[in-house]
C-alpha cells in the first residue's frame, strides 16, 4: 500500500485550520458577548432618576430638590436650567448618557422641557403653579402646588370665624368638579361660597365688580383662565383692596401683592412626596392618583391687612400660623 504523504499533510493542515477558525470565532463571540453585557451593565448602572430644576437660585425650587435628594437613593444626575451654560442640547445629551427611568422636574420650565424632549420617560413634577395648564400625558405624575379645598377652608374658618361668605371666580373648564367639592365642604363648616364662572380672562374685571360687593372675602384659587397673566393678578388685588375685601391665596408670591392670608403647600414636604412617588414608579407599583395633593402646609398672615380691614381675628389660632407679616 502506497501512502500519499502530501495528501495526509494537506488533510491535517485543513483540520487544524478548521479548528483554529472555530476557536477564533468562539473567542470573538465571547468577547462580543462580554462587551454587550458590559454595555448592558453600564446602561443599568446609569438608570434611575434625572433631576431637572428650573432654577436652583429660586429658594423654593432649591428646597424641593434638597428634600427630594435627601429621600431618594436613585438620583443619577442633576441639571440646573438656571445655569446659562445649559441648553436643550446639553439636556438631551444628559438624558442619553443617564438613560433615566424617570425625570423629576421642579418648576414649569423644567417640566415643559422634559415633556418636549423626553416624553417617553415618566416625569414627576412639583412646584408648578396652575399645573392644569401643563400638557399632561400618561407618563406625567406630580404633586399639586395647591392644598385641598377642605384644608384651606378649615384654616380660614379657624382664623376668621365671623367671615362666612366667600367669593370665588373660576373657569368651568378647569375647576367645575373642584368647585362642587369646595361648596360641599364650605357648607359642612358653616360657610357659603358665592361663585362666578368666567370663560375667558377678558371677563375677569366685570366679574370682580359684580362679586366683591356681595362677599366678605375673595378666595383666589389655581385657575389658568382667572390668573392668565400678571395683569390679571394685579387687577384682582387692586379691586379687592379698593373695596377693602381680604384675599385668601394659595402661594407665597401673592403675599407680596397684598393677600391677607396665604395657605400654601410646604415645599420640603412636596419634595418628600415626589421622592416617594418616584420610588413607587421605579418599583412599578400602581399609582392611583397621578397628581396628588400636598401633605403639608405653610400659613402666612398679613397683620397689616387684618388691621386695615378691621377683621375679627381668632387670636387663639395664631399658634397655627408659620409667618406673620407686620
Residue pairs with C-beta under 8 A, 6 or more apart in sequence:
43 99
46 76
46 97
46 98
46 99
46 100
47 76
47 98
47 99
47 100
47 101
48 74
48 75
48 76
48 98
48 100
48 101
48 102
48 282
49 72
49 74
49 75
49 76
49 100
49 101
49 102
49 103
49 104
49 278
49 282
50 75
50 76
50 77
50 78
50 79
50 94
50 95
50 98
50 100
50 102
50 103
50 104
51 65
51 68
51 69
51 75
51 77
51 78
51 79
51 103
51 104
51 106
52 78
52 79
52 81
52 91
52 103
52 104
52 105
52 106
52 110
52 113
52 114
53 61
53 62
53 65
53 78
53 79
53 80
53 81
53 82
53 106
53 107
53 110
54 61
54 81
54 82
54 105
54 106
54 107
54 108
54 109
54 110
54 127
55 61
55 80
55 81
55 82
55 107
55 109
56 62
56 65
56 80
56 82
57 82
58 82
58 107
60 127
60 252
60 267
61 106
61 107
61 127
63 267
63 268
63 271
64 106
64 126
64 127
64 267
64 268
64 270
64 271
64 274
65 78
65 106
65 271
66 268
66 271
67 267
67 268
67 269
67 270
67 271
67 272
67 275
68 75
68 104
68 106
68 271
68 272
68 274
68 275
68 278
69 75
70 275
71 271
71 272
71 275
71 276
72 275
72 278
72 279
74 101
74 278
74 279
74 282
76 98
76 100
77 94
77 97
77 98
77 100
79 86
79 90
79 91
79 94
80 86
81 91
81 109
81 110
81 113
88 113
88 117
91 113
91 117
92 117
95 103
95 117
95 118
95 121
100 121
101 121
101 122
101 281
101 282
102 121
102 122
102 123
102 124
102 278
102 281
102 282
103 114
103 118
103 121
103 122
103 123
103 124
104 124
104 125
104 126
104 274
104 278
105 111
105 113
105 114
105 123
105 124
105 125
105 126
106 125
106 126
106 127
107 127
107 128
108 128
108 129
108 134
110 125
111 123
111 125
111 128
111 134
111 142
112 134
112 135
114 121
114 123
115 123
115 134
115 135
115 137
115 140
119 137
119 139
120 139
121 139
122 139
122 141
122 281
123 139
123 140
123 141
123 142
124 141
124 142
124 143
124 274
124 277
124 278
124 281
125 131
125 134
125 140
125 141
125 142
125 143
125 274
126 142
126 143
126 145
126 270
126 271
126 273
126 274
127 145
127 267
127 270
128 134
128 142
128 145
129 145
129 222
129 227
129 251
130 222
130 223
130 224
130 227
131 142
131 144
131 145
131 222
131 291
132 174
132 222
132 223
132 224
133 174
133 224
134 140
140 290
140 291
141 277
141 281
141 287
141 290
141 291
142 274
142 277
142 290
142 291
142 292
143 265
143 270
143 273
143 274
143 277
143 291
143 292
143 293
143 294
144 265
144 291
144 292
144 293
144 294
145 222
145 250
145 251
145 264
145 265
145 270
145 294
146 221
146 222
146 250
146 251
146 265
146 293
146 294
147 250
147 263
147 264
147 265
147 293
147 294
147 297
148 293
149 178
149 181
149 182
149 185
150 181
150 185
151 263
151 297
152 219
152 248
152 250
152 263
153 166
153 182
153 185
153 186
153 189
153 191
154 189
155 261
155 263
155 297
155 299
155 320
156 163
156 166
156 217
156 219
156 248
156 261
156 263
157 189
157 190
157 191
158 314
158 317
158 320
159 261
159 301
159 313
159 314
159 317
159 320
159 321
160 217
160 246
160 261
160 311
160 312
160 313
160 314
161 312
161 314
162 312
163 216
163 217
163 246
163 311
163 312
164 190
164 191
164 192
164 216
165 191
165 192
165 194
165 214
165 215
165 216
165 217
166 186
166 191
166 192
166 193
166 194
166 215
166 216
166 217
166 218
166 219
166 248
167 193
167 194
167 195
167 196
167 211
167 212
167 214
167 215
167 216
167 217
167 218
167 219
167 245
168 179
168 182
168 193
168 194
168 195
168 196
168 218
168 219
168 221
169 195
169 196
169 197
169 198
169 204
169 207
169 208
169 211
169 218
169 223
169 226
170 176
170 178
170 179
170 195
170 196
170 197
170 198
170 221
170 223
170 226
171 197
171 198
171 199
171 223
171 224
171 225
171 226
172 197
172 199
173 199
173 225
174 223
174 224
174 225
175 221
175 223
178 221
179 193
179 195
182 193
183 193
183 195
186 192
186 193
193 219
194 211
194 214
194 215
196 207
196 210
196 211
198 204
198 207
198 225
198 226
199 225
200 225
201 225
201 226
201 228
201 229
201 232
204 226
204 228
204 232
204 235
204 236
205 235
205 239
208 235
208 236
208 239
208 240
209 239
211 218
212 218
212 239
212 240
212 243
212 245
213 243
215 245
216 245
216 246
217 245
217 246
217 247
217 248
217 260
218 236
218 240
218 245
218 246
218 247
218 248
219 247
219 248
220 226
220 227
220 236
220 247
220 248
220 249
220 250
220 254
220 259
221 250
222 250
226 232
226 236
227 233
227 236
233 254
233 257
234 257
236 247
237 247
237 254
237 257
237 258
237 259
240 246
240 247
240 258
241 258
244 308
244 309
245 309
246 260
246 261
246 305
246 306
246 309
246 311
247 254
247 258
247 259
247 260
247 261
248 259
248 260
248 261
248 262
248 263
249 255
249 259
249 261
249 262
249 263
250 262
250 263
250 264
251 262
251 264
252 262
252 264
252 298
252 300
254 262
255 262
255 300
255 302
255 325
258 302
258 305
259 300
259 302
259 305
260 301
260 302
260 305
260 306
260 309
260 311
261 299
261 300
261 301
261 302
262 299
262 300
263 297
263 298
263 299
264 297
264 298
264 299
264 300
265 294
265 296
265 297
265 298
266 294
266 295
266 296
266 297
266 298
267 298
268 296
269 294
269 295
269 296
270 294
270 295
270 296
273 292
273 294
273 295
277 287
277 292
280 287
281 287
298 322
298 323
299 320
299 321
299 322
299 323
300 321
300 322
300 323
300 324
300 325
301 318
301 321
301 323
301 324
301 325
302 325
303 324
303 325
303 326
304 325
304 326
305 311
306 313
318 324
